[in-house]
Amino acid sequence: MKYLLDTNILLRLVELTHPHHKEASEALKKLKIQNAEFYTFLQNISEFWNVCTRPKDKNGLGFTIAETDLQSKRFERFF
């Protein structure tokens, strides 16, 4: 089955302290075992970058560009 991953799922995967991090991670692992196919749109990646690189005091994650790039490359390999 094919799944489109919303930006919020991507963010939950990289925000290790978020209350839903484990839940999102476990769900994707289970689906991957079932041969699920995951997709994102360019819009999702753009939104992901926006939130990741935005300062924490502005409702972002405060990641550096290098950290965000690393996470994006991990998604590319997984998806």
PDB file with SEQRES, HELIX, SHEET and CRYST1 records, atoms N, CA, C and O in Angstrom:
SEQRES   1 A   79  MET LYS TYR LEU LEU ASP THR ASN ILE LEU LEU ARG LEU          
SEQRES   2 A   79  VAL GLU LEU THR HIS PRO HIS HIS LYS GLU ALA SER GLU          
SEQRES   3 A   79  ALA LEU LYS LYS LEU LYS ILE GLN ASN ALA GLU PHE TYR          
SEQRES   4 A   79  THR PHE LEU GLN ASN ILE SER GLU PHE TRP ASN VAL CYS          
SEQRES   5 A   79  THR ARG PRO LYS ASP LYS ASN GLY LEU GLY PHE THR ILE          
SEQRES   6 A   79  ALA GLU THR ASP LEU GLN SER LYS ARG PHE GLU ARG PHE          
SEQRES   7 A   79  PHE                                                          
HELIX    1 AA1 THR A    7  VAL A   14  1                                   8    
HELIX    2 AA2 HIS A   21  ILE A   33  1                                  13    
HELIX    3 AA3 LEU A   42  THR A   53  1                                  12    
HELIX    4 AA4 LYS A   56  LYS A   58  5                                   3    
HELIX    5 AA5 ILE A   65  PHE A   78  1                                  14    
SHEET    1 AA1 2 LYS A   2  LEU A   4  0                                        
SHEET    2 AA1 2 GLU A  37  TYR A  39  1                                        
CRYST1    1.000    1.000    1.000  90.00  90.00  90.00 P 1           1          
ATOM      1  N   MET A   1       0.845  -1.170   0.000  1.00  0.00           N  
ATOM      2  CA  MET A   1       0.000   0.000   0.000  1.00  0.00           C  
ATOM      3  C   MET A   1       0.896   1.240   0.000  1.00  0.00           C  
ATOM      4  O   MET A   1       2.020   1.211   0.500  1.00  0.00           O  
ATOM      5  N   LYS A   2       0.390   2.297  -0.554  1.00  0.00           N  
ATOM      6  CA  LYS A   2       1.126   3.558  -0.644  1.00  0.00           C  
ATOM      7  C   LYS A   2       0.589   4.551   0.383  1.00  0.00           C  
ATOM      8  O   LYS A   2      -0.617   4.647   0.611  1.00  0.00           O  
ATOM      9  N   TYR A   3       1.531   5.298   1.006  1.00  0.00           N  
ATOM     10  CA  TYR A   3       1.166   6.282   2.014  1.00  0.00           C  
ATOM     11  C   TYR A   3       1.849   7.609   1.719  1.00  0.00           C  
ATOM     12  O   TYR A   3       3.045   7.656   1.430  1.00  0.00           O  
ATOM     13  N   LEU A   4       1.079   8.675   1.794  1.00  0.00           N  
ATOM     14  CA  LEU A   4       1.615  10.026   1.685  1.00  0.00           C  
ATOM     15  C   LEU A   4       1.849  10.530   3.102  1.00  0.00           C  
ATOM     16  O   LEU A   4       0.924  10.597   3.912  1.00  0.00           O  
ATOM     17  N   LEU A   5       3.101  10.883   3.388  1.00  0.00           N  
ATOM     18  CA  LEU A   5       3.434  11.332   4.731  1.00  0.00           C  
ATOM     19  C   LEU A   5       3.324  12.841   4.835  1.00  0.00           C  
ATOM     20  O   LEU A   5       3.992  13.579   4.111  1.00  0.00           O  
ATOM     21  N   ASP A   6       2.492  13.279   5.726  1.00  0.00           N  
ATOM     22  CA  ASP A   6       2.286  14.687   6.000  1.00  0.00           C  
ATOM     23  C   ASP A   6       3.535  15.267   6.671  1.00  0.00           C  
ATOM     24  O   ASP A   6       4.320  14.543   7.284  1.00  0.00           O  
ATOM     25  N   THR A   7       3.699  16.562   6.543  1.00  0.00           N  
ATOM     26  CA  THR A   7       4.829  17.252   7.166  1.00  0.00           C  
ATOM     27  C   THR A   7       4.907  16.974   8.660  1.00  0.00           C  
ATOM     28  O   THR A   7       6.002  16.817   9.202  1.00  0.00           O  
ATOM     29  N   ASN A   8       3.773  16.910   9.327  1.00  0.00           N  
ATOM     30  CA  ASN A   8       3.782  16.670  10.770  1.00  0.00           C  
ATOM     31  C   ASN A   8       4.387  15.312  11.126  1.00  0.00           C  
ATOM     32  O   ASN A   8       5.024  15.176  12.170  1.00  0.00           O  
ATOM     33  N   ILE A   9       4.197  14.327  10.289  1.00  0.00           N  
ATOM     34  CA  ILE A   9       4.822  13.019  10.528  1.00  0.00           C  
ATOM     35  C   ILE A   9       6.336  13.154  10.419  1.00  0.00           C  
ATOM     36  O   ILE A   9       7.071  12.636  11.259  1.00  0.00           O  
ATOM     37  N   LEU A  10       6.799  13.846   9.391  1.00  0.00           N  
ATOM     38  CA  LEU A  10       8.236  14.052   9.222  1.00  0.00           C  
ATOM     39  C   LEU A  10       8.827  14.772  10.430  1.00  0.00           C  
ATOM     40  O   LEU A  10       9.896  14.407  10.918  1.00  0.00           O  
ATOM     41  N   LEU A  11       8.137  15.776  10.898  1.00  0.00           N  
ATOM     42  CA  LEU A  11       8.615  16.540  12.055  1.00  0.00           C  
ATOM     43  C   LEU A  11       8.636  15.684  13.316  1.00  0.00           C  
ATOM     44  O   LEU A  11       9.578  15.771  14.103  1.00  0.00           O  
ATOM     45  N   ARG A  12       7.613  14.860  13.519  1.00  0.00           N  
ATOM     46  CA  ARG A  12       7.584  13.997  14.705  1.00  0.00           C  
ATOM     47  C   ARG A  12       8.755  13.020  14.692  1.00  0.00           C  
ATOM     48  O   ARG A  12       9.268  12.659  15.752  1.00  0.00           O  
ATOM     49  N   LEU A  13       9.179  12.595  13.521  1.00  0.00           N  
ATOM     50  CA  LEU A  13      10.284  11.640  13.432  1.00  0.00           C  
ATOM     51  C   LEU A  13      11.613  12.242  13.868  1.00  0.00           C  
ATOM     52  O   LEU A  13      12.465  11.539  14.410  1.00  0.00           O  
ATOM     53  N   VAL A  14      11.793  13.528  13.637  1.00  0.00           N  
ATOM     54  CA  VAL A  14      13.082  14.155  13.967  1.00  0.00           C  
ATOM     55  C   VAL A  14      13.075  14.884  15.305  1.00  0.00           C  
ATOM     56  O   VAL A  14      14.138  15.180  15.851  1.00  0.00           O  
ATOM     57  N   GLU A  15      11.921  15.171  15.828  1.00  0.00           N  
ATOM     58  CA  GLU A  15      11.826  15.861  17.119  1.00  0.00           C  
ATOM     59  C   GLU A  15      11.721  14.807  18.224  1.00  0.00           C  
ATOM     60  O   GLU A  15      10.629  14.419  18.637  1.00  0.00           O  
ATOM     61  N   LEU A  16      12.886  14.358  18.687  1.00  0.00           N  
ATOM     62  CA  LEU A  16      12.967  13.222  19.602  1.00  0.00           C  
ATOM     63  C   LEU A  16      12.255  13.430  20.926  1.00  0.00           C  
ATOM     64  O   LEU A  16      11.869  12.456  21.572  1.00  0.00           O  
ATOM     65  N   THR A  17      12.072  14.669  21.345  1.00  0.00           N  
ATOM     66  CA  THR A  17      11.417  14.948  22.623  1.00  0.00           C  
ATOM     67  C   THR A  17       9.909  15.157  22.497  1.00  0.00           C  
ATOM     68  O   THR A  17       9.223  15.343  23.502  1.00  0.00           O  
ATOM     69  N   HIS A  18       9.397  15.127  21.284  1.00  0.00           N  
ATOM     70  CA  HIS A  18       7.954  15.328  21.094  1.00  0.00           C  
ATOM     71  C   HIS A  18       7.187  14.124  21.643  1.00  0.00           C  
ATOM     72  O   HIS A  18       7.629  12.987  21.478  1.00  0.00           O  
ATOM     73  N   PRO A  19       6.050  14.357  22.291  1.00  0.00           N  
ATOM     74  CA  PRO A  19       5.276  13.253  22.868  1.00  0.00           C  
ATOM     75  C   PRO A  19       4.842  12.191  21.847  1.00  0.00           C  
ATOM     76  O   PRO A  19       4.596  11.046  22.225  1.00  0.00           O  
ATOM     77  N   HIS A  20       4.745  12.553  20.567  1.00  0.00           N  
ATOM     78  CA  HIS A  20       4.302  11.599  19.551  1.00  0.00           C  
ATOM     79  C   HIS A  20       5.448  11.017  18.720  1.00  0.00           C  
ATOM     80  O   HIS A  20       5.210  10.309  17.742  1.00  0.00           O  
ATOM     81  N   HIS A  21       6.681  11.314  19.107  1.00  0.00           N  
ATOM     82  CA  HIS A  21       7.828  10.801  18.343  1.00  0.00           C  
ATOM     83  C   HIS A  21       7.823   9.274  18.273  1.00  0.00           C  
ATOM     84  O   HIS A  21       7.894   8.696  17.189  1.00  0.00           O  
ATOM     85  N   LYS A  22       7.739   8.643  19.408  1.00  0.00           N  
ATOM     86  CA  LYS A  22       7.807   7.181  19.442  1.00  0.00           C  
ATOM     87  C   LYS A  22       6.645   6.559  18.669  1.00  0.00           C  
ATOM     88  O   LYS A  22       6.827   5.585  17.938  1.00  0.00           O  
ATOM     89  N   GLU A  23       5.477   7.117  18.835  1.00  0.00           N  
ATOM     90  CA  GLU A  23       4.287   6.600  18.158  1.00  0.00           C  
ATOM     91  C   GLU A  23       4.438   6.684  16.637  1.00  0.00           C  
ATOM     92  O   GLU A  23       4.120   5.728  15.929  1.00  0.00           O  
ATOM     93  N   ALA A  24       4.917   7.808  16.138  1.00  0.00           N  
ATOM     94  CA  ALA A  24       5.113   7.975  14.693  1.00  0.00           C  
ATOM     95  C   ALA A  24       6.184   7.026  14.170  1.00  0.00           C  
ATOM     96  O   ALA A  24       6.022   6.405  13.120  1.00  0.00           O  
ATOM     97  N   SER A  25       7.262   6.922  14.903  1.00  0.00           N  
ATOM     98  CA  SER A  25       8.366   6.056  14.502  1.00  0.00           C  
ATOM     99  C   SER A  25       7.944   4.593  14.455  1.00  0.00           C  
ATOM    100  O   SER A  25       8.237   3.889  13.488  1.00  0.00           O  
ATOM    101  N   GLU A  26       7.265   4.142  15.485  1.00  0.00           N  
ATOM    102  CA  GLU A  26       6.808   2.752  15.549  1.00  0.00           C  
ATOM    103  C   GLU A  26       5.801   2.437  14.436  1.00  0.00           C  
ATOM    104  O   GLU A  26       5.847   1.360  13.842  1.00  0.00           O  
ATOM    105  N   ALA A  27       4.911   3.362  14.162  1.00  0.00           N  
ATOM    106  CA  ALA A  27       3.912   3.142  13.111  1.00  0.00           C  
ATOM    107  C   ALA A  27       4.580   2.965  11.752  1.00  0.00           C  
ATOM    108  O   ALA A  27       4.205   2.075  10.988  1.00  0.00           O  
ATOM    109  N   LEU A  28       5.563   3.802  11.446  1.00  0.00           N  
ATOM    110  CA  LEU A  28       6.244   3.682  10.161  1.00  0.00           C  
ATOM    111  C   LEU A  28       7.056   2.400  10.075  1.00  0.00           C  
ATOM    112  O   LEU A  28       7.118   1.777   9.015  1.00  0.00           O  
ATOM    113  N   LYS A  29       7.671   2.004  11.160  1.00  0.00           N  
ATOM    114  CA  LYS A  29       8.429   0.738  11.170  1.00  0.00           C  
ATOM    115  C   LYS A  29       7.507  -0.438  10.873  1.00  0.00           C  
ATOM    116  O   LYS A  29       7.842  -1.313  10.075  1.00  0.00           O  
ATOM    117  N   LYS A  30       6.348  -0.452  11.518  1.00  0.00           N  
ATOM    118  CA  LYS A  30       5.391  -1.543  11.289  1.00  0.00           C  
ATOM    119  C   LYS A  30       4.906  -1.565   9.845  1.00  0.00           C  
ATOM    120  O   LYS A  30       4.804  -2.628   9.233  1.00  0.00           O  
ATOM    121  N   LEU A  31       4.610  -0.398   9.310  1.00  0.00           N  
ATOM    122  CA  LEU A  31       4.160  -0.329   7.920  1.00  0.00           C  
ATOM    123  C   LEU A  31       5.265  -0.736   6.953  1.00  0.00           C  
ATOM    124  O   LEU A  31       4.997  -1.393   5.947  1.00  0.00           O  
ATOM    125  N   LYS A  32       6.492  -0.354   7.247  1.00  0.00           N  
ATOM    126  CA  LYS A  32       7.625  -0.700   6.387  1.00  0.00           C  
ATOM    127  C   LYS A  32       7.806  -2.214   6.328  1.00  0.00           C  
ATOM    128  O   LYS A  32       8.099  -2.768   5.269  1.00  0.00           O  
ATOM    129  N   ILE A  33       7.633  -2.881   7.470  1.00  0.00           N  
ATOM    130  CA  ILE A  33       7.721  -4.345   7.515  1.00  0.00           C  
ATOM    131  C   ILE A  33       6.670  -4.971   6.598  1.00  0.00           C  
ATOM    132  O   ILE A  33       6.890  -6.044   6.037  1.00  0.00           O  
ATOM    133  N   GLN A  34       5.540  -4.303   6.452  1.00  0.00           N  
ATOM    134  CA  GLN A  34       4.448  -4.787   5.603  1.00  0.00           C  
ATOM    135  C   GLN A  34       4.631  -4.346   4.147  1.00  0.00           C  
ATOM    136  O   GLN A  34       3.700  -4.422   3.345  1.00  0.00           O  
ATOM    137  N   ASN A  35       5.843  -3.885   3.816  1.00  0.00           N  
ATOM    138  CA  ASN A  35       6.184  -3.441   2.451  1.00  0.00           C  
ATOM    139  C   ASN A  35       5.420  -2.206   1.992  1.00  0.00           C  
ATOM    140  O   ASN A  35       5.146  -2.042   0.803  1.00  0.00           O  
ATOM    141  N   ALA A  36       5.084  -1.353   2.925  1.00  0.00           N  
ATOM    142  CA  ALA A  36       4.414  -0.099   2.577  1.00  0.00           C  
ATOM    143  C   ALA A  36       5.385   0.785   1.794  1.00  0.00           C  
ATOM    144  O   ALA A  36       6.601   0.720   1.979  1.00  0.00           O  
ATOM    145  N   GLU A  37       4.821   1.602   0.926  1.00  0.00           N  
ATOM    146  CA  GLU A  37       5.596   2.582   0.175  1.00  0.00           C  
ATOM    147  C   GLU A  37       5.231   3.964   0.700  1.00  0.00           C  
ATOM    148  O   GLU A  37       4.054   4.308   0.805  1.00  0.00           O  
ATOM    149  N   PHE A  38       6.260   4.759   1.033  1.00  0.00           N  
ATOM    150  CA  PHE A  38       6.033   6.085   1.584  1.00  0.00           C  
ATOM    151  C   PHE A  38       6.412   7.152   0.570  1.00  0.00           C  
ATOM    152  O   PHE A  38       7.401   7.024  -0.152  1.00  0.00           O  
ATOM    153  N   TYR A  39       5.608   8.206   0.531  1.00  0.00           N  
ATOM    154  CA  TYR A  39       5.843   9.306  -0.395  1.00  0.00           C  
ATOM    155  C   TYR A  39       5.667  10.638   0.321  1.00  0.00           C  
ATOM    156  O   TYR A  39       4.943  10.744   1.310  1.00  0.00           O  
ATOM    157  N   THR A  40       6.332  11.628  -0.193  1.00  0.00           N  
ATOM    158  CA  THR A  40       6.127  13.003   0.248  1.00  0.00           C  
ATOM    159  C   THR A  40       6.085  13.877  -0.997  1.00  0.00           C  
ATOM    160  O   THR A  40       6.529  13.468  -2.070  1.00  0.00           O  
ATOM    161  N   PHE A  41       5.562  15.050  -0.849  1.00  0.00           N  
ATOM    162  CA  PHE A  41       5.575  16.036  -1.929  1.00  0.00           C  
ATOM    163  C   PHE A  41       6.634  17.087  -1.624  1.00  0.00           C  
ATOM    164  O   PHE A  41       7.067  17.234  -0.481  1.00  0.00           O  
ATOM    165  N   LEU A  42       7.035  17.798  -2.634  1.00  0.00           N  
ATOM    166  CA  LEU A  42       7.997  18.879  -2.457  1.00  0.00           C  
ATOM    167  C   LEU A  42       7.480  19.879  -1.419  1.00  0.00           C  
ATOM    168  O   LEU A  42       8.265  20.428  -0.645  1.00  0.00           O  
ATOM    169  N   GLN A  43       6.195  20.111  -1.400  1.00  0.00           N  
ATOM    170  CA  GLN A  43       5.595  21.016  -0.421  1.00  0.00           C  
ATOM    171  C   GLN A  43       5.874  20.546   1.007  1.00  0.00           C  
ATOM    172  O   GLN A  43       6.160  21.362   1.883  1.00  0.00           O  
ATOM    173  N   ASN A  44       5.793  19.230   1.245  1.00  0.00           N  
ATOM    174  CA  ASN A  44       6.070  18.686   2.578  1.00  0.00           C  
ATOM    175  C   ASN A  44       7.518  18.923   2.979  1.00  0.00           C  
ATOM    176  O   ASN A  44       7.801  19.264   4.128  1.00  0.00           O  
ATOM    177  N   ILE A  45       8.425  18.744   2.044  1.00  0.00           N  
ATOM    178  CA  ILE A  45       9.848  18.946   2.330  1.00  0.00           C  
ATOM    179  C   ILE A  45      10.131  20.421   2.596  1.00  0.00           C  
ATOM    180  O   ILE A  45      10.924  20.762   3.473  1.00  0.00           O  
ATOM    181  N   SER A  46       9.480  21.285   1.836  1.00  0.00           N  
ATOM    182  CA  SER A  46       9.637  22.724   2.038  1.00  0.00           C  
ATOM    183  C   SER A  46       9.141  23.136   3.420  1.00  0.00           C  
ATOM    184  O   SER A  46       9.812  23.895   4.119  1.00  0.00           O  
ATOM    185  N   GLU A  47       7.987  22.646   3.812  1.00  0.00           N  
ATOM    186  CA  GLU A  47       7.437  22.945   5.137  1.00  0.00           C  
ATOM    187  C   GLU A  47       8.336  22.368   6.233  1.00  0.00           C  
ATOM    188  O   GLU A  47       8.549  23.003   7.266  1.00  0.00           O  
ATOM    189  N   PHE A  48       8.855  21.173   6.006  1.00  0.00           N  
ATOM    190  CA  PHE A  48       9.766  20.541   6.959  1.00  0.00           C  
ATOM    191  C   PHE A  48      10.989  21.425   7.192  1.00  0.00           C  
ATOM    192  O   PHE A  48      11.369  21.688   8.333  1.00  0.00           O  
ATOM    193  N   TRP A  49      11.603  21.881   6.093  1.00  0.00           N  
ATOM    194  CA  TRP A  49      12.776  22.765   6.207  1.00  0.00           C  
ATOM    195  C   TRP A  49      12.426  24.050   6.954  1.00  0.00           C  
ATOM    196  O   TRP A  49      13.197  24.517   7.792  1.00  0.00           O  
ATOM    197  N   ASN A  50      11.274  24.611   6.651  1.00  0.00           N  
ATOM    198  CA  ASN A  50      10.846  25.852   7.287  1.00  0.00           C  
ATOM    199  C   ASN A  50      10.755  25.690   8.800  1.00  0.00           C  
ATOM    200  O   ASN A  50      11.272  26.524   9.543  1.00  0.00           O  
ATOM    201  N   VAL A  51      10.109  24.633   9.258  1.00  0.00           N  
ATOM    202  CA  VAL A  51       9.935  24.432  10.698  1.00  0.00           C  
ATOM    203  C   VAL A  51      11.258  24.043  11.358  1.00  0.00           C  
ATOM    204  O   VAL A  51      11.577  24.531  12.442  1.00  0.00           O  
ATOM    205  N   CYS A  52      12.021  23.176  10.717  1.00  0.00           N  
ATOM    206  CA  CYS A  52      13.284  22.727  11.315  1.00  0.00           C  
ATOM    207  C   CYS A  52      14.266  23.873  11.519  1.00  0.00           C  
ATOM    208  O   CYS A  52      14.936  23.930  12.550  1.00  0.00           O  
ATOM    209  N   THR A  53      14.362  24.773  10.568  1.00  0.00           N  
ATOM    210  CA  THR A  53      15.367  25.836  10.649  1.00  0.00           C  
ATOM    211  C   THR A  53      14.853  27.094  11.357  1.00  0.00           C  
ATOM    212  O   THR A  53      15.629  28.013  11.619  1.00  0.00           O  
ATOM    213  N   ARG A  54      13.577  27.142  11.661  1.00  0.00           N  
ATOM    214  CA  ARG A  54      13.027  28.275  12.411  1.00  0.00           C  
ATOM    215  C   ARG A  54      13.471  28.177  13.869  1.00  0.00           C  
ATOM    216  O   ARG A  54      13.528  27.075  14.415  1.00  0.00           O  
ATOM    217  N   PRO A  55      13.785  29.300  14.512  1.00  0.00           N  
ATOM    218  CA  PRO A  55      14.193  29.268  15.922  1.00  0.00           C  
ATOM    219  C   PRO A  55      13.105  28.683  16.822  1.00  0.00           C  
ATOM    220  O   PRO A  55      11.914  28.787  16.526  1.00  0.00           O  
ATOM    221  N   LYS A  56      13.526  28.078  17.906  1.00  0.00           N  
ATOM    222  CA  LYS A  56      12.584  27.464  18.848  1.00  0.00           C  
ATOM    223  C   LYS A  56      11.608  28.482  19.424  1.00  0.00           C  
ATOM    224  O   LYS A  56      10.439  28.169  19.646  1.00  0.00           O  
ATOM    225  N   ASP A  57      12.088  29.702  19.665  1.00  0.00           N  
ATOM    226  CA  ASP A  57      11.199  30.725  20.237  1.00  0.00           C  
ATOM    227  C   ASP A  57      10.187  31.264  19.223  1.00  0.00           C  
ATOM    228  O   ASP A  57       9.321  32.070  19.566  1.00  0.00           O  
ATOM    229  N   LYS A  58      10.306  30.810  17.973  1.00  0.00           N  
ATOM    230  CA  LYS A  58       9.354  31.194  16.918  1.00  0.00           C  
ATOM    231  C   LYS A  58       8.571  29.963  16.449  1.00  0.00           C  
ATOM    232  O   LYS A  58       8.123  29.903  15.304  1.00  0.00           O  
ATOM    233  N   ASN A  59       8.409  28.976  17.353  1.00  0.00           N  
ATOM    234  CA  ASN A  59       7.649  27.761  17.081  1.00  0.00           C  
ATOM    235  C   ASN A  59       8.329  26.847  16.058  1.00  0.00           C  
ATOM    236  O   ASN A  59       7.655  26.165  15.286  1.00  0.00           O  
ATOM    237  N   GLY A  60       9.647  26.836  16.058  1.00  0.00           N  
ATOM    238  CA  GLY A  60      10.407  25.954  15.187  1.00  0.00           C  
ATOM    239  C   GLY A  60      11.208  24.964  16.015  1.00  0.00           C  
ATOM    240  O   GLY A  60      11.040  24.869  17.230  1.00  0.00           O  
ATOM    241  N   LEU A  61      12.080  24.229  15.337  1.00  0.00           N  
ATOM    242  CA  LEU A  61      12.913  23.254  16.036  1.00  0.00           C  
ATOM    243  C   LEU A  61      14.324  23.763  16.298  1.00  0.00           C  
ATOM    244  O   LEU A  61      15.053  23.182  17.101  1.00  0.00           O  
ATOM    245  N   GLY A  62      14.711  24.835  15.632  1.00  0.00           N  
ATOM    246  CA  GLY A  62      16.021  25.423  15.864  1.00  0.00           C  
ATOM    247  C   GLY A  62      17.191  24.607  15.329  1.00  0.00           C  
ATOM    248  O   GLY A  62      18.312  24.747  15.817  1.00  0.00           O  
ATOM    249  N   PHE A  63      16.945  23.760  14.337  1.00  0.00           N  
ATOM    250  CA  PHE A  63      18.024  22.978  13.741  1.00  0.00           C  
ATOM    251  C   PHE A  63      18.878  23.875  12.852  1.00  0.00           C  
ATOM    252  O   PHE A  63      18.401  24.876  12.317  1.00  0.00           O  
ATOM    253  N   THR A  64      20.136  23.505  12.704  1.00  0.00           N  
ATOM    254  CA  THR A  64      20.994  24.196  11.740  1.00  0.00           C  
ATOM    255  C   THR A  64      20.633  23.695  10.345  1.00  0.00           C  
ATOM    256  O   THR A  64      19.914  22.709  10.190  1.00  0.00           O  
ATOM    257  N   ILE A  65      21.141  24.385   9.345  1.00  0.00           N  
ATOM    258  CA  ILE A  65      20.921  23.946   7.964  1.00  0.00           C  
ATOM    259  C   ILE A  65      21.542  22.567   7.760  1.00  0.00           C  
ATOM    260  O   ILE A  65      20.951  21.709   7.105  1.00  0.00           O  
ATOM    261  N   ALA A  66      22.730  22.356   8.318  1.00  0.00           N  
ATOM    262  CA  ALA A  66      23.401  21.059   8.179  1.00  0.00           C  
ATOM    263  C   ALA A  66      22.585  19.933   8.828  1.00  0.00           C  
ATOM    264  O   ALA A  66      22.468  18.847   8.259  1.00  0.00           O  
ATOM    265  N   GLU A  67      22.027  20.185  10.002  1.00  0.00           N  
ATOM    266  CA  GLU A  67      21.201  19.175  10.681  1.00  0.00           C  
ATOM    267  C   GLU A  67      19.942  18.859   9.871  1.00  0.00           C  
ATOM    268  O   GLU A  67      19.552  17.699   9.739  1.00  0.00           O  
ATOM    269  N   THR A  68      19.324  19.888   9.339  1.00  0.00           N  
ATOM    270  CA  THR A  68      18.114  19.703   8.543  1.00  0.00           C  
ATOM    271  C   THR A  68      18.429  18.954   7.262  1.00  0.00           C  
ATOM    272  O   THR A  68      17.662  18.085   6.847  1.00  0.00           O  
ATOM    273  N   ASP A  69      19.538  19.276   6.636  1.00  0.00           N  
ATOM    274  CA  ASP A  69      19.951  18.577   5.424  1.00  0.00           C  
ATOM    275  C   ASP A  69      20.197  17.097   5.710  1.00  0.00           C  
ATOM    276  O   ASP A  69      19.794  16.238   4.926  1.00  0.00           O  
ATOM    277  N   LEU A  70      20.850  16.799   6.819  1.00  0.00           N  
ATOM    278  CA  LEU A  70      21.109  15.413   7.204  1.00  0.00           C  
ATOM    279  C   LEU A  70      19.796  14.647   7.380  1.00  0.00           C  
ATOM    280  O   LEU A  70      19.660  13.522   6.898  1.00  0.00           O  
ATOM    281  N   GLN A  71      18.844  15.253   8.063  1.00  0.00           N  
ATOM    282  CA  GLN A  71      17.546  14.605   8.264  1.00  0.00           C  
ATOM    283  C   GLN A  71      16.824  14.390   6.935  1.00  0.00           C  
ATOM    284  O   GLN A  71      16.209  13.344   6.724  1.00  0.00           O  
ATOM    285  N   SER A  72      16.894  15.359   6.055  1.00  0.00           N  
ATOM    286  CA  SER A  72      16.254  15.237   4.741  1.00  0.00           C  
ATOM    287  C   SER A  72      16.861  14.083   3.948  1.00  0.00           C  
ATOM    288  O   SER A  72      16.142  13.340   3.281  1.00  0.00           O  
ATOM    289  N   LYS A  73      18.174  13.934   4.019  1.00  0.00           N  
ATOM    290  CA  LYS A  73      18.844  12.843   3.308  1.00  0.00           C  
ATOM    291  C   LYS A  73      18.470  11.487   3.891  1.00  0.00           C  
ATOM    292  O   LYS A  73      18.374  10.498   3.165  1.00  0.00           O  
ATOM    293  N   ARG A  74      18.261  11.444   5.195  1.00  0.00           N  
ATOM    294  CA  ARG A  74      17.795  10.196   5.826  1.00  0.00           C  
ATOM    295  C   ARG A  74      16.414   9.826   5.298  1.00  0.00           C  
ATOM    296  O   ARG A  74      16.144   8.656   5.027  1.00  0.00           O  
ATOM    297  N   PHE A  75      15.546  10.810   5.154  1.00  0.00           N  
ATOM    298  CA  PHE A  75      14.217  10.542   4.603  1.00  0.00           C  
ATOM    299  C   PHE A  75      14.324  10.007   3.181  1.00  0.00           C  
ATOM    300  O   PHE A  75      13.626   9.061   2.817  1.00  0.00           O  
ATOM    301  N   GLU A  76      15.194  10.609   2.379  1.00  0.00           N  
ATOM    302  CA  GLU A  76      15.363  10.167   0.994  1.00  0.00           C  
ATOM    303  C   GLU A  76      15.738   8.686   0.945  1.00  0.00           C  
ATOM    304  O   GLU A  76      15.228   7.945   0.104  1.00  0.00           O  
ATOM    305  N   ARG A  77      16.619   8.256   1.837  1.00  0.00           N  
ATOM    306  CA  ARG A  77      17.026   6.840   1.852  1.00  0.00           C  
ATOM    307  C   ARG A  77      15.877   5.952   2.323  1.00  0.00           C  
ATOM    308  O   ARG A  77      15.683   4.855   1.799  1.00  0.00           O  
ATOM    309  N   PHE A  78      15.120   6.423   3.303  1.00  0.00           N  
ATOM    310  CA  PHE A  78      14.037   5.606   3.862  1.00  0.00           C  
ATOM    311  C   PHE A  78      12.841   5.530   2.922  1.00  0.00           C  
ATOM    312  O   PHE A  78      12.202   4.485   2.803  1.00  0.00           O  
ATOM    313  N   PHE A  79      12.544   6.637   2.258  1.00  0.00           N  
ATOM    314  CA  PHE A  79      11.382   6.688   1.398  1.00  0.00           C  
ATOM    315  C   PHE A  79      11.759   6.349  -0.028  1.00  0.00           C  
ATOM    316  O   PHE A  79      10.898   6.341  -0.908  1.00  0.00           O  
TER     317      PHE A  79                                                      
END                                                                             
